[in-house]
Amino acid sequence: MSDNHIYKQIELVGSSTTSSDDAVAQAIARASETLRNLDWFEVTEVRGHIRDGKIAHWQVGLKIGMRLEDED
């Protein structure tokens, strides 16, 4: 097995009515249900939806890196 790793990167947007941190956690949790070898994430943007002068939803853009499996 090599100490070198190759990654595939995807972009997601997580959403939450609670917080930006929860939006990130929701996106990662959902991605981990169908993807393997999730290894890192990077928040690329934070935005939200306003309703009646209050934050209704946090929306967080993020990149997730998946480590490609070694070929045997």
N, C-alpha and C positions, 0 to 999 in steps of 0.2 A: 504494500500500500504506500502511496506517495504522500509526502508532507505538503504537496502543492494541491490547491483546491481550485476548482472552476465553479462559478456561480451563474445561475440564471436569475434575472431580476424581473419582477412584476410590479405593477403599480395598482394600488387600491385606494378607495376612499371609504373610511369608516365614519359612522354616524352615531351620535348618542344625544339623548336629552339631558344627560347628567354632567359630562365634562369632556374636555379634549382627550384626557388620559383614557377615559372609558371608550371613546371612539377608536383610539388606537388599539386598545385591548380587544374590542369587538371585532375589528378587522383581522387581527392576528388569530384570534380564536376561530373565526369562520374559515380563514385560509387553511388553518392547520387541520380542518376536518377533511379536506380533499387533497392537500399537497404534502409532500414529504420533505424532510431535510431543511426545514426553515431554519435559517442561521442568524440573520440580522435584519434590522429595519432602520429606515431613515425617514423622519417626518419631513415632508417637502413643502407642505402648506397647511395653514389652519384658517378655517372660515366658519361661518355659521349662518343660521336662519333666524331672523328676528320676527317676533310676533308680539304685538301690543307693547312694544318698547322693551321687551325682555328676550333673552336668548331662548329660542325654542329648540334648536338643534345645533350641536357642534358637528362640524364636518372636517375631517383631517385626511389630507392626502399623504400617502406614504409609499415608499418603495420597500419591497421585501426581497431579500436575497435567499435563494435556495441553492444549497450545495449539490452539485451534480454527483451522482454515484460513480465510483471508480469502476472501470471495466476490468473484469477478471480474465 
